[in-house]
Amino acid sequence: MTKLTRKLIIFNGQAKITIPKHLVLMHNWNNGDEIEFRVDRDEIIMRKSRT
């Protein structure tokens, strides 16, 4: 399985991430935060991007 890396910009304090298998993650972040997350097999790692 390939690793997917995505970045998203937070809007209205929520990040909604949808990946195959219909798994949806929602986290509260600060507006404007850039979040990096990757899907490694069934594990999802999220962290704030460092600027």
N, CA, C and O atoms as a DFTB+ gen file, in Angstrom:
204 C
 N C O
     1  1       0.853      -1.199       0.000
     2  2       0.000       0.000       0.000
     3  2       0.887       1.247       0.000
     4  3       1.879       1.324       0.725
     5  1       0.515       2.191      -0.808
     6  2       1.308       3.417      -0.880
     7  2       0.957       4.353       0.251
     8  3      -0.140       4.303       0.808
     9  1       1.903       5.204       0.577
    10  2       1.658       6.200       1.614
    11  2       1.123       7.465       0.963
    12  3       1.631       7.912      -0.066
    13  1       0.112       8.025       1.562
    14  2      -0.469       9.262       1.058
    15  2      -0.119      10.394       1.993
    16  3      -0.268      10.273       3.209
    17  1       0.339      11.479       1.438
    18  2       0.626      12.657       2.252
    19  2      -0.213      13.809       1.728
    20  3      -0.232      14.075       0.527
    21  1      -0.890      14.477       2.610
    22  2      -1.755      15.578       2.218
    23  2      -1.541      16.752       3.164
    24  3      -1.155      16.584       4.321
    25  1      -1.800      17.934       2.643
    26  2      -1.813      19.110       3.491
    27  2      -3.154      19.797       3.321
    28  3      -3.733      19.791       2.235
    29  1      -3.634      20.381       4.382
    30  2      -4.875      21.125       4.277
    31  2      -4.817      22.349       5.168
    32  3      -4.112      22.380       6.177
    33  1      -5.570      23.348       4.774
    34  2      -5.654      24.577       5.557
    35  2      -6.967      24.544       6.330
    36  3      -8.024      24.228       5.783
    37  1      -6.873      24.878       7.610
    38  2      -8.046      24.814       8.467
    39  2      -8.970      25.998       8.197
    40  3      -8.525      27.136       8.048
    41  1     -10.251      25.704       8.140
    42  2     -11.259      26.744       7.950
    43  2     -12.352      26.526       8.979
    44  3     -12.863      25.416       9.128
    45  1     -12.700      27.564       9.674
    46  2     -13.722      27.474      10.717
    47  2     -13.363      26.459      11.798
    48  3     -14.236      25.824      12.388
    49  1     -12.077      26.321      12.042
    50  2     -11.637      25.541      13.201
    51  2     -11.787      24.044      13.090
    52  3     -11.562      23.337      14.072
    53  1     -12.160      23.530      11.927
    54  2     -12.305      22.080      11.822
    55  2     -11.601      21.552      10.596
    56  3     -11.615      22.167       9.530
    57  1     -10.988      20.406      10.767
    58  2     -10.422      19.684       9.637
    59  2     -11.247      18.419       9.475
    60  3     -11.407      17.635      10.411
    61  1     -11.759      18.240       8.286
    62  2     -12.519      17.018       8.030
    63  2     -11.772      16.243       6.956
    64  3     -11.581      16.727       5.840
    65  1     -11.362      15.056       7.302
    66  2     -10.551      14.249       6.404
    67  2     -11.311      12.972       6.082
    68  3     -11.728      12.231       6.972
    69  1     -11.478      12.739       4.806
    70  2     -12.157      11.522       4.386
    71  2     -11.208      10.704       3.535
    72  3     -10.648      11.199       2.557
    73  1     -11.035       9.464       3.910
    74  2     -10.169       8.575       3.150
    75  2     -10.962       7.313       2.811
    76  3     -12.055       7.108       3.337
    77  1     -10.427       6.484       1.951
    78  2     -11.129       5.237       1.641
    79  2     -11.482       4.456       2.906
    80  3     -10.920       4.692       3.975
    81  1     -12.387       3.557       2.767
    82  2     -12.957       2.802       3.884
    83  2     -13.886       3.699       4.690
    84  3     -14.300       3.336       5.791
    85  1     -14.215       4.871       4.146
    86  2     -15.214       5.753       4.744
    87  2     -14.862       6.173       6.160
    88  3     -15.741       6.352       7.003
    89  1     -13.573       6.329       6.412
    90  2     -13.153       6.793       7.728
    91  2     -13.052       8.308       7.706
    92  3     -12.362       8.880       6.862
    93  1     -13.735       8.950       8.629
    94  2     -13.725      10.410       8.667
    95  2     -13.171      10.856      10.010
    96  3     -13.635      10.426      11.066
    97  1     -12.176      11.723       9.950
    98  2     -11.598      12.269      11.172
    99  2     -11.893      13.753      11.227
   100  3     -11.744      14.466      10.234
   101  1     -12.312      14.211      12.389
   102  2     -12.518      15.640      12.573
   103  2     -11.770      16.068      13.821
   104  3     -11.914      15.464      14.884
   105  1     -10.974      17.112      13.682
   106  2     -10.202      17.631      14.802
   107  2     -10.409      19.131      14.871
   108  3     -10.605      19.796      13.854
   109  1     -10.363      19.638      16.058
   110  2     -10.439      21.085      16.228
   111  2      -9.034      21.661      16.198
   112  3      -8.164      21.252      16.967
   113  1      -8.824      22.618      15.301
   114  2      -7.544      23.280      15.185
   115  2      -7.821      24.774      15.100
   116  3      -8.972      25.207      15.044
   117  1      -6.760      25.542      15.093
   118  2      -6.916      26.983      14.921
   119  2      -7.073      27.304      13.447
   120  3      -6.476      26.650      12.591
   121  1      -7.880      28.315      13.156
   122  2      -8.027      28.731      11.770
   123  2      -6.671      29.083      11.194
   124  3      -5.855      29.730      11.851
   125  1      -6.432      28.653       9.954
   126  2      -5.187      28.981       9.295
   127  2      -4.076      27.985       9.555
   128  3      -3.035      28.035       8.900
   129  1      -4.286      27.064      10.519
   130  2      -3.270      26.040      10.749
   131  2      -3.143      25.165       9.516
   132  3      -4.138      24.827       8.874
   133  1      -1.926      24.806       9.194
   134  2      -1.715      23.858       8.100
   135  2      -1.376      22.513       8.703
   136  3      -0.417      22.382       9.463
   137  1      -2.157      21.534       8.364
   138  2      -2.002      20.213       8.961
   139  2      -1.425      19.262       7.927
   140  3      -1.884      19.211       6.786
   141  1      -0.420      18.517       8.337
   142  2       0.082      17.438       7.497
   143  2      -0.455      16.131       8.061
   144  3      -0.433      15.905       9.271
   145  1      -0.933      15.283       7.175
   146  2      -1.319      13.966       7.648
   147  2      -1.015      12.950       6.564
   148  3      -1.035      13.254       5.371
   149  1      -0.736      11.754       7.004
   150  2      -0.470      10.693       6.040
   151  2      -1.209       9.437       6.482
   152  3      -1.466       9.211       7.665
   153  1      -1.530       8.648       5.497
   154  2      -2.226       7.398       5.754
   155  2      -1.239       6.277       5.489
   156  3      -0.817       6.057       4.354
   157  1      -0.880       5.579       6.539
   158  2       0.054       4.471       6.422
   159  2      -0.689       3.205       6.836
   160  3      -0.922       2.971       8.022
   161  1      -1.055       2.403       5.860
   162  2      -1.911       1.239       6.094
   163  2      -3.190       1.735       6.750
   164  3      -3.904       2.551       6.165
   165  1      -3.491       1.264       7.942
   166  2      -4.717       1.718       8.597
   167  2      -4.431       2.769       9.651
   168  3      -5.312       3.123      10.434
   169  1      -3.211       3.267       9.678
   170  2      -2.843       4.240      10.698
   171  2      -2.819       5.639      10.090
   172  3      -2.319       5.845       8.985
   173  1      -3.357       6.573      10.819
   174  2      -3.382       7.952      10.341
   175  2      -2.616       8.815      11.333
   176  3      -2.918       8.834      12.526
   177  1      -1.627       9.522      10.819
   178  2      -0.823      10.393      11.670
   179  2      -1.086      11.828      11.255
   180  3      -0.994      12.165      10.075
   181  1      -1.412      12.671      12.219
   182  2      -1.656      14.077      11.933
   183  2      -0.761      14.929      12.808
   184  3      -0.530      14.613      13.975
   185  1      -0.258      16.012      12.237
   186  2       0.520      16.954      13.030
   187  2       0.449      18.308      12.349
   188  3       0.161      18.434      11.158
   189  1       0.726      19.307      13.161
   190  2       0.757      20.653      12.602
   191  2       2.050      20.840      11.824
   192  3       3.121      20.419      12.262
   193  1       1.936      21.471      10.672
   194  2       3.130      21.763       9.886
   195  2       3.924      22.847      10.580
   196  3       3.363      23.803      11.114
   197  1       5.232      22.687      10.567
   198  2       6.086      23.710      11.175
   199  2       6.491      24.703      10.105
   200  3       6.928      24.331       9.016
   201  1       6.336      25.964      10.437
   202  2       6.653      27.005       9.451
   203  2       7.913      27.733       9.859
   204  3       8.351      28.648       9.161
